[in-house]
Amino acid sequence: MRHQLKNPRFYVMILSDAAIFAASFVMAYVLRFDFRLTPADLHGIGLVLPFLIPAKLVVFFLFGLYRGMWRYAGVEDFWKLAQASLLSSALVVTFVLYAYGFQGFPRSVFLIDCGLAFLITGGLRMVIRSYYNAMNSPHGLRAFSLPNLRGRDDGARRRVLIIGAGGSAEKMLREIFDNPQLHYDVVGLLDDDPAKHHRSVHGVRVLGSVDILPDLARTLPIDEVFISVPSATGPAMRRIVNICKNSGLPFKTLPAIGSILNGNVSVKILRDVNYEDLLRRPPAVLDCLGISRYETVS
């Protein structure tokens, strides 16, 4: 709490939501009465807003909606947003019922207000998240930054191609885009599933099957290959490794799925391919002590 009060962004979030709450309530009246408001309607708005705004802000705060960063808003945040919108609207309705007996207040206004407040606050968070994703994506807004338009390259970024377009690859992409300090640009994805070809994950296209990697190595500026198929069988992994070797590009892989704790896929656990990856089973370990107990027969 103390850290939040010292953060200027906390107050920006509070003020933006307060403005949204006020605007959504006024818009609810405007929509309910077909853009024709009477002095009585304006008076009703003035009576409710002084309670509505702080009540909704308190509920949103208690639901933890001002603790996270909007650029990382996810499904859980929107579920909390829906709950907070319903609860805060219920508090406002209760206040109007006990304070004014709903005299002169259309009930439908509060339903419209609840929906508008949820859609606008959620929409703002989605816009901010999409903006940051686009800025961090080589296929998004960052591709049009001034250094790129001038044909300059920072030279420190490594252009990588990811093999795999499933859940592990999606998590890896998200980590790369959310952490520009990693200095990776993802040029594309490869996957053997034809249903995924020419589709995109976080704006990065699935260029085709793994077999085209040697051709891409000659036509695209690729510095390294990341193998993101931790569930691949031994034969499938050996095939992928052989194709990577034929391409002449350096490559790294995620460990087998059983070695990834809690499904925590990360660029940090990428490593060189070893024999366990090619076998995709635990290596056999001889019980030397047990063997030594047997006497040899002369």
C-alpha positions as CSV (number, residue, x, y, z in Angstrom):
1,M,0.0,0.0,0.0
2,R,2.8,2.4,0.9
3,H,4.6,1.7,-2.3
4,Q,1.4,2.3,-4.3
5,L,0.9,5.7,-2.8
6,K,4.4,6.7,-3.9
7,N,3.9,5.6,-7.5
8,P,2.6,8.3,-9.8
9,R,1.0,5.7,-12.1
10,F,-1.3,4.6,-9.2
11,Y,-2.9,8.1,-9.3
12,V,-3.1,8.1,-13.1
13,M,-5.0,4.8,-12.9
14,I,-7.3,6.2,-10.1
15,L,-8.1,9.4,-12.1
16,S,-8.7,7.6,-15.4
17,D,-11.1,5.2,-13.8
18,A,-12.8,8.0,-11.9
19,A,-13.4,9.8,-15.2
20,I,-14.7,6.6,-16.8
21,F,-17.1,6.0,-13.9
22,A,-18.5,9.5,-14.3
23,A,-18.7,9.3,-18.1
24,S,-20.3,5.9,-18.1
25,F,-23.1,7.0,-15.7
26,V,-23.8,10.1,-17.8
27,M,-23.8,8.0,-21.0
28,A,-26.2,5.5,-19.4
29,Y,-28.7,8.4,-18.8
30,V,-28.1,9.7,-22.4
31,L,-28.7,6.2,-23.9
32,R,-31.7,5.5,-21.7
33,F,-33.5,8.8,-22.7
34,D,-32.4,8.8,-26.4
35,F,-30.0,11.8,-25.9
36,R,-32.7,14.0,-24.4
37,L,-31.9,14.9,-20.7
38,T,-34.3,16.9,-18.6
39,P,-33.2,19.2,-15.7
40,A,-34.6,16.4,-13.4
41,D,-32.3,13.9,-15.0
42,L,-29.3,16.2,-14.6
43,H,-30.3,16.7,-10.9
44,G,-30.4,12.9,-10.4
45,I,-27.0,12.5,-11.9
46,G,-25.6,15.2,-9.6
47,L,-27.1,13.4,-6.6
48,V,-25.6,10.0,-7.4
49,L,-22.1,10.8,-8.8
50,P,-20.6,12.0,-5.4
51,F,-21.3,8.5,-4.0
52,L,-20.8,6.4,-7.2
53,I,-17.3,7.5,-8.0
54,P,-15.6,6.9,-4.6
55,A,-17.7,3.7,-4.0
56,K,-16.5,2.2,-7.3
57,L,-12.9,3.2,-6.8
58,V,-12.9,1.6,-3.3
59,V,-14.3,-1.6,-4.7
60,F,-11.9,-1.7,-7.6
61,F,-9.0,-1.1,-5.1
62,L,-10.1,-3.9,-2.8
63,F,-10.2,-6.2,-5.8
64,G,-6.5,-5.4,-6.4
65,L,-7.2,-3.8,-9.8
66,Y,-4.7,-1.0,-9.1
67,R,-1.8,-3.3,-8.0
68,G,-0.9,-4.8,-11.3
69,M,0.4,-3.1,-14.4
70,W,-2.2,-2.6,-17.2
71,R,0.3,-3.7,-19.9
72,Y,0.2,-7.2,-18.4
73,A,-3.6,-7.4,-17.9
74,G,-4.9,-10.9,-18.4
75,V,-8.0,-13.1,-18.1
76,E,-7.8,-13.1,-14.3
77,D,-7.7,-9.3,-14.2
78,F,-10.8,-9.1,-16.4
79,W,-12.6,-11.6,-14.2
80,K,-11.8,-9.4,-11.2
81,L,-13.0,-6.4,-13.3
82,A,-16.4,-8.0,-13.9
83,Q,-16.8,-8.9,-10.3
84,A,-15.8,-5.4,-9.1
85,S,-18.2,-3.8,-11.7
86,L,-21.2,-5.9,-10.5
87,L,-20.5,-5.4,-6.8
88,S,-19.9,-1.7,-7.1
89,S,-23.1,-1.2,-9.1
90,A,-25.0,-3.2,-6.5
91,L,-23.6,-0.8,-3.8
92,V,-24.8,2.2,-5.9
93,V,-28.2,0.7,-6.3
94,T,-28.5,0.0,-2.6
95,F,-27.5,3.6,-1.8
96,V,-30.1,5.0,-4.2
97,L,-32.8,2.7,-2.8
98,Y,-32.2,3.7,0.8
99,A,-31.4,7.3,0.2
100,Y,-34.1,8.2,-2.4
101,G,-36.4,5.2,-2.6
102,F,-35.6,5.1,-6.4
103,Q,-37.9,8.0,-6.9
104,G,-37.0,9.6,-10.2
105,F,-34.2,7.1,-10.9
106,P,-34.8,4.6,-13.8
107,R,-33.6,1.1,-12.8
108,S,-32.3,0.4,-16.3
109,V,-29.8,3.3,-16.0
110,F,-27.8,1.3,-13.4
111,L,-27.7,-1.8,-15.6
112,I,-26.5,0.2,-18.6
113,D,-24.0,2.0,-16.3
114,C,-22.6,-1.3,-15.1
115,G,-22.1,-2.7,-18.6
116,L,-20.5,0.5,-19.9
117,A,-18.2,0.9,-16.9
118,F,-17.0,-2.7,-17.4
119,L,-16.5,-2.4,-21.1
120,I,-14.7,1.0,-21.0
121,T,-12.4,0.1,-18.1
122,G,-11.7,-3.3,-19.6
123,G,-11.2,-1.7,-23.1
124,L,-8.7,0.8,-21.8
125,R,-6.6,-2.0,-20.2
126,M,-6.8,-4.0,-23.4
127,V,-5.7,-1.0,-25.5
128,I,-2.7,-0.4,-23.2
129,R,-1.7,-4.1,-23.3
130,S,-2.0,-4.2,-27.1
131,Y,0.0,-1.1,-27.4
132,Y,2.9,-2.5,-25.4
133,N,2.7,-5.8,-27.2
134,A,2.9,-4.0,-30.5
135,M,5.8,-1.8,-29.4
136,N,7.8,-4.9,-28.3
137,S,6.9,-7.0,-31.3
138,P,9.2,-6.8,-34.4
139,H,6.1,-7.2,-36.5
140,G,4.3,-4.3,-34.7
141,L,4.7,-0.6,-34.0
142,R,8.4,-1.0,-33.0
143,A,9.1,-2.0,-36.6
144,F,8.2,1.6,-37.6
145,S,10.4,3.4,-35.0
146,L,12.8,6.0,-36.4
147,P,16.0,3.9,-36.3
148,N,14.3,1.2,-38.4
149,L,12.8,3.7,-40.8
150,R,16.3,5.1,-41.3
151,G,17.6,1.7,-42.1
152,R,19.7,1.5,-38.9
153,D,20.1,-1.6,-36.8
154,D,21.2,-1.6,-33.2
155,G,23.4,-4.6,-33.9
156,A,22.9,-6.0,-30.4
157,R,19.6,-7.8,-31.1
158,R,19.6,-11.4,-32.2
159,R,17.2,-12.6,-34.8
160,V,15.8,-15.9,-33.8
161,L,13.4,-18.4,-35.3
162,I,11.3,-20.6,-33.1
163,I,10.5,-24.2,-33.9
164,G,7.1,-24.9,-32.4
165,A,3.8,-23.0,-32.4
166,G,2.1,-24.5,-29.4
167,G,1.7,-23.4,-25.8
168,S,5.5,-23.5,-25.0
169,A,6.3,-21.3,-28.0
170,E,3.5,-18.9,-27.1
171,K,4.9,-18.5,-23.6
172,M,8.4,-18.0,-25.0
173,L,7.1,-15.3,-27.4
174,R,5.3,-13.5,-24.6
175,E,8.4,-13.5,-22.5
176,I,10.5,-12.1,-25.3
177,F,8.0,-9.4,-26.1
178,D,7.5,-8.4,-22.4
179,N,11.3,-8.2,-21.9
180,P,12.9,-6.1,-24.6
181,Q,16.2,-6.2,-22.6
182,L,16.6,-9.8,-23.8
183,H,17.5,-8.3,-27.2
184,Y,15.7,-10.9,-29.3
185,D,13.7,-10.3,-32.5
186,V,11.6,-13.3,-33.6
187,V,11.5,-13.6,-37.4
188,G,9.0,-16.4,-37.5
189,L,7.7,-19.8,-36.3
190,L,7.9,-23.3,-37.8
191,D,5.5,-26.1,-37.0
192,D,4.8,-29.5,-38.6
193,D,1.0,-29.1,-38.0
194,P,-0.5,-27.9,-41.4
195,A,-3.4,-26.3,-39.6
196,K,-1.1,-23.8,-38.0
197,H,0.7,-22.8,-41.2
198,H,0.4,-19.1,-42.3
199,R,-1.4,-18.3,-39.0
200,S,0.2,-16.1,-36.4
201,V,0.9,-16.2,-32.6
202,H,1.2,-12.7,-31.0
203,G,1.7,-11.3,-34.5
204,V,4.5,-13.7,-35.5
205,R,3.6,-15.9,-38.5
206,V,4.0,-19.6,-38.7
207,L,6.0,-19.8,-41.9
208,G,5.6,-23.5,-42.6
209,S,7.0,-26.9,-41.5
210,V,10.4,-27.6,-39.9
211,D,11.6,-29.0,-43.3
212,I,11.9,-25.5,-44.8
213,L,14.4,-24.4,-42.2
214,P,17.5,-24.8,-44.5
215,D,15.8,-22.7,-47.2
216,L,14.9,-20.0,-44.7
217,A,18.5,-20.0,-43.4
218,R,19.6,-18.9,-46.9
219,T,16.8,-16.3,-47.4
220,L,16.1,-14.8,-44.0
221,P,18.5,-13.0,-41.6
222,I,18.4,-15.6,-38.8
223,D,21.1,-15.7,-36.0
224,E,19.8,-18.6,-34.0
225,V,17.1,-21.2,-33.7
226,F,15.1,-22.0,-30.5
227,I,13.5,-25.5,-30.4
228,S,10.3,-25.1,-28.3
229,V,8.7,-28.6,-28.5
230,P,9.3,-30.1,-25.0
231,S,6.7,-32.8,-25.7
232,A,8.4,-34.1,-28.8
233,T,9.3,-37.8,-28.9
234,G,12.9,-39.0,-29.3
235,P,12.6,-39.7,-33.1
236,A,10.9,-36.4,-33.7
237,M,13.6,-34.6,-31.7
238,R,16.3,-36.3,-33.6
239,R,14.7,-35.3,-36.9
240,I,14.5,-31.6,-35.8
241,V,18.1,-31.6,-34.6
242,N,19.3,-33.0,-38.0
243,I,17.4,-30.3,-39.9
244,C,18.9,-27.7,-37.6
245,K,22.4,-29.1,-38.3
246,N,21.8,-29.1,-42.0
247,S,20.7,-25.4,-41.9
248,G,24.1,-24.4,-40.4
249,L,22.5,-22.2,-37.8
250,P,23.3,-22.5,-34.0
251,F,20.3,-23.9,-32.1
252,K,19.2,-24.4,-28.5
253,T,16.3,-26.3,-27.0
254,L,13.9,-26.4,-24.1
255,P,14.3,-29.5,-21.8
256,A,11.8,-32.3,-22.1
257,I,8.4,-31.6,-20.7
258,G,9.0,-33.7,-17.6
259,S,12.0,-31.5,-16.7
260,I,10.1,-28.3,-16.8
261,L,8.8,-27.5,-13.3
262,N,5.1,-26.3,-13.2
263,G,5.2,-25.7,-16.9
264,N,7.5,-22.8,-16.4
265,V,8.7,-22.2,-20.0
266,S,11.3,-19.5,-20.2
267,V,14.1,-18.3,-22.5
268,K,16.4,-18.7,-19.5
269,I,16.2,-22.5,-19.5
270,L,17.2,-22.8,-23.1
271,R,20.3,-24.9,-23.5
272,D,22.4,-26.9,-26.0
273,V,21.0,-30.2,-27.2
274,N,22.4,-33.2,-25.4
275,Y,21.9,-37.0,-25.7
276,E,19.0,-37.0,-23.3
277,D,17.1,-34.7,-25.7
278,L,17.7,-37.2,-28.5
279,L,16.6,-40.1,-26.4
280,R,13.7,-38.3,-24.7
281,R,14.0,-40.8,-21.8
282,P,16.1,-41.0,-18.7
283,P,19.6,-42.4,-19.4
284,A,20.2,-45.9,-18.1
285,V,22.3,-46.0,-14.9
286,L,24.2,-49.1,-14.1
287,D,24.2,-50.3,-10.4
288,C,27.9,-50.8,-10.2
289,L,27.8,-51.4,-6.4
290,G,25.2,-54.2,-6.9
291,I,27.1,-55.8,-9.7
292,S,30.3,-55.8,-7.7
293,R,28.6,-58.0,-5.1
294,Y,28.3,-60.9,-7.4
295,E,31.3,-63.3,-7.5
296,T,32.7,-64.1,-10.8
297,V,32.8,-67.7,-11.8
298,S,36.3,-68.9,-12.8
